[in-house]
Amino acid sequence: MKVLIPLLLTVFCIPGTLHGQNNTKEALIKKTKEYGTALQQAFITEKKSAGAPELNNASLEQNMPAPFNQTNVIRYFVPASADHVTLIIADTTGQLVKCFPILEKGAGQTIIAAGDLAPGSYFYILLIDRKKMITRQMLLTR
């Protein structure tokens, strides 16, 4: 399975690419490849990633309402020890649809608007320190 991540999304989705950090073309390409690998692994592996025990305390709740047709809420918990956290939305082929960098630790939520998404099934993945922690599935109806 190939996962395509546009370079433009890299700047907004991949930790370590904003705010005066190394943003050269080569650095962005390298981070894109690393991030693409992490996203591919998120679809390959079904178990929680082995990591620091406190990172395994992360949680990702089922979207509400489920299924949804306009907006929904995804609640999560990010341990204080996490460095880089991203919520990824992907279609069933593994194509990146949206990503949301999570900057706050602890309990939080993200509101997803259906917008230009086609009706169908999507995966949302909580990546912590570039490792897949939890994957859930959501259904968009019209």
C-alpha positions as a Markdown table, in Angstrom:
| # | Residue | x | y | z |
|---|---|---|---|---|
| 1 | Met | 0.0 | 0.0 | 0.0 |
| 2 | Lys | 1.4 | 3.4 | -0.9 |
| 3 | Val | 0.6 | 6.4 | 1.2 |
| 4 | Leu | 1.0 | 9.8 | -0.4 |
| 5 | Ile | 1.7 | 12.8 | 1.8 |
| 6 | Pro | 1.8 | 16.1 | -0.1 |
| 7 | Leu | 4.8 | 18.2 | 0.8 |
| 8 | Leu | 2.6 | 21.1 | 1.6 |
| 9 | Leu | 0.8 | 19.2 | 4.3 |
| 10 | Thr | 4.1 | 18.2 | 5.7 |
| 11 | Val | 4.7 | 21.7 | 7.0 |
| 12 | Phe | 1.4 | 21.6 | 9.0 |
| 13 | Cys | 1.2 | 18.0 | 10.0 |
| 14 | Ile | 4.6 | 16.8 | 10.8 |
| 15 | Pro | 6.1 | 17.8 | 14.2 |
| 16 | Gly | 9.4 | 19.7 | 14.0 |
| 17 | Thr | 8.7 | 21.6 | 10.7 |
| 18 | Leu | 7.5 | 24.9 | 12.1 |
| 19 | His | 8.7 | 27.8 | 14.2 |
| 20 | Gly | 12.3 | 28.2 | 13.2 |
| 21 | Gln | 13.2 | 24.6 | 13.0 |
| 22 | Asn | 15.1 | 23.0 | 10.1 |
| 23 | Asn | 12.7 | 23.7 | 7.2 |
| 24 | Thr | 15.1 | 23.1 | 4.3 |
| 25 | Lys | 13.7 | 21.1 | 1.3 |
| 26 | Glu | 15.8 | 18.1 | 2.2 |
| 27 | Ala | 14.7 | 18.2 | 5.8 |
| 28 | Leu | 11.0 | 18.4 | 4.8 |
| 29 | Ile | 11.5 | 15.5 | 2.4 |
| 30 | Lys | 13.2 | 13.4 | 5.0 |
| 31 | Lys | 10.4 | 14.2 | 7.6 |
| 32 | Thr | 7.8 | 13.4 | 5.0 |
| 33 | Lys | 9.3 | 9.9 | 4.4 |
| 34 | Glu | 9.6 | 9.2 | 8.1 |
| 35 | Tyr | 6.0 | 10.3 | 8.6 |
| 36 | Gly | 4.8 | 8.3 | 5.7 |
| 37 | Thr | 6.4 | 5.2 | 7.2 |
| 38 | Ala | 4.7 | 5.9 | 10.5 |
| 39 | Leu | 1.3 | 6.3 | 8.7 |
| 40 | Gln | 1.9 | 3.1 | 6.8 |
| 41 | Gln | 2.7 | 1.2 | 10.0 |
| 42 | Ala | -0.5 | 2.5 | 11.5 |
| 43 | Phe | -2.4 | 0.5 | 8.9 |
| 44 | Ile | -0.2 | -2.5 | 9.1 |
| 45 | Thr | 0.0 | -3.0 | 12.9 |
| 46 | Glu | -3.1 | -3.6 | 15.0 |
| 47 | Lys | -1.6 | -3.5 | 18.5 |
| 48 | Lys | -0.5 | -0.5 | 20.5 |
| 49 | Ser | 3.1 | 0.4 | 19.9 |
| 50 | Ala | 5.6 | -0.6 | 22.5 |
| 51 | Gly | 7.0 | 2.5 | 24.0 |
| 52 | Ala | 7.3 | 4.2 | 27.3 |
| 53 | Pro | 4.7 | 2.8 | 29.7 |
| 54 | Glu | 3.1 | 6.2 | 30.3 |
| 55 | Leu | 2.6 | 6.7 | 26.6 |
| 56 | Asn | 0.3 | 3.6 | 26.6 |
| 57 | Asn | -2.0 | 5.6 | 28.8 |
| 58 | Ala | -3.1 | 7.6 | 25.8 |
| 59 | Ser | -6.7 | 7.2 | 24.8 |
| 60 | Leu | -8.8 | 7.8 | 21.7 |
| 61 | Glu | -12.6 | 7.6 | 22.0 |
| 62 | Gln | -15.1 | 6.6 | 19.3 |
| 63 | Asn | -16.3 | 9.7 | 17.4 |
| 64 | Met | -19.7 | 11.1 | 18.4 |
| 65 | Pro | -22.2 | 11.0 | 16.8 |
| 66 | Ala | -21.5 | 7.8 | 14.9 |
| 67 | Pro | -22.1 | 7.7 | 12.1 |
| 68 | Phe | -22.0 | 11.4 | 11.3 |
| 69 | Asn | -23.2 | 13.6 | 8.5 |
| 70 | Gln | -22.1 | 17.2 | 9.2 |
| 71 | Thr | -19.7 | 17.4 | 12.2 |
| 72 | Asn | -18.5 | 15.1 | 14.9 |
| 73 | Val | -16.2 | 15.2 | 17.9 |
| 74 | Ile | -13.2 | 13.0 | 18.6 |
| 75 | Arg | -12.1 | 13.0 | 22.2 |
| 76 | Tyr | -8.6 | 11.9 | 23.3 |
| 77 | Phe | -6.1 | 11.9 | 26.1 |
| 78 | Val | -2.4 | 12.7 | 25.6 |
| 79 | Pro | 0.1 | 11.8 | 28.4 |
| 80 | Ala | 2.3 | 14.6 | 29.6 |
| 81 | Ser | 5.4 | 12.7 | 28.5 |
| 82 | Ala | 4.4 | 12.8 | 24.8 |
| 83 | Asp | 6.5 | 15.1 | 22.6 |
| 84 | His | 4.9 | 15.0 | 19.1 |
| 85 | Val | 1.2 | 14.2 | 18.8 |
| 86 | Thr | -0.9 | 14.2 | 15.7 |
| 87 | Leu | -4.5 | 13.0 | 14.9 |
| 88 | Ile | -4.6 | 11.7 | 11.4 |
| 89 | Ile | -7.7 | 11.1 | 9.2 |
| 90 | Ala | -7.2 | 8.7 | 6.4 |
| 91 | Asp | -9.5 | 6.9 | 3.9 |
| 92 | Thr | -9.7 | 3.1 | 3.6 |
| 93 | Thr | -6.9 | 3.1 | 1.0 |
| 94 | Gly | -4.5 | 4.8 | 3.4 |
| 95 | Gln | -4.6 | 8.2 | 1.7 |
| 96 | Leu | -4.1 | 11.0 | 4.1 |
| 97 | Val | -7.2 | 13.1 | 4.2 |
| 98 | Lys | -6.6 | 15.5 | 7.1 |
| 99 | Cys | -4.3 | 15.9 | 10.0 |
| 100 | Phe | -4.5 | 17.8 | 13.2 |
| 101 | Pro | -1.3 | 18.5 | 15.3 |
| 102 | Ile | -2.2 | 18.3 | 19.0 |
| 103 | Leu | -0.2 | 20.8 | 21.0 |
| 104 | Glu | -1.9 | 20.4 | 24.4 |
| 105 | Lys | -1.4 | 17.5 | 26.8 |
| 106 | Gly | -4.1 | 15.9 | 28.8 |
| 107 | Ala | -7.8 | 15.5 | 27.8 |
| 108 | Gly | -8.9 | 17.2 | 24.6 |
| 109 | Gln | -11.1 | 17.0 | 21.6 |
| 110 | Thr | -11.1 | 17.7 | 17.9 |
| 111 | Ile | -14.2 | 18.7 | 15.9 |
| 112 | Ile | -14.3 | 17.2 | 12.4 |
| 113 | Ala | -16.5 | 18.9 | 9.8 |
| 114 | Ala | -17.6 | 16.7 | 6.9 |
| 115 | Gly | -17.0 | 19.6 | 4.5 |
| 116 | Asp | -15.6 | 18.2 | 1.2 |
| 117 | Leu | -15.3 | 14.6 | 2.5 |
| 118 | Ala | -17.1 | 12.0 | 0.5 |
| 119 | Pro | -19.5 | 9.7 | 2.3 |
| 120 | Gly | -17.8 | 6.5 | 3.4 |
| 121 | Ser | -15.5 | 4.9 | 6.0 |
| 122 | Tyr | -12.4 | 6.6 | 7.4 |
| 123 | Phe | -9.8 | 5.8 | 10.0 |
| 124 | Tyr | -8.5 | 8.2 | 12.6 |
| 125 | Ile | -5.2 | 7.5 | 14.2 |
| 126 | Leu | -3.5 | 8.9 | 17.2 |
| 127 | Leu | 0.2 | 9.2 | 16.6 |
| 128 | Ile | 2.5 | 9.9 | 19.5 |
| 129 | Asp | 6.2 | 10.5 | 18.9 |
| 130 | Arg | 5.7 | 9.1 | 15.4 |
| 131 | Lys | 4.2 | 5.8 | 16.7 |
| 132 | Lys | 0.7 | 4.6 | 16.2 |
| 133 | Met | -1.0 | 4.4 | 19.5 |
| 134 | Ile | -4.6 | 3.9 | 18.7 |
| 135 | Thr | -6.7 | 3.6 | 15.5 |
| 136 | Arg | -10.5 | 3.9 | 15.3 |
| 137 | Gln | -12.9 | 3.9 | 12.4 |
| 138 | Met | -15.7 | 6.4 | 11.6 |
| 139 | Leu | -18.5 | 6.5 | 9.1 |
| 140 | Leu | -19.6 | 9.5 | 7.2 |
| 141 | Thr | -23.2 | 9.6 | 5.8 |
| 142 | Arg | -25.1 | 12.2 | 3.9 |
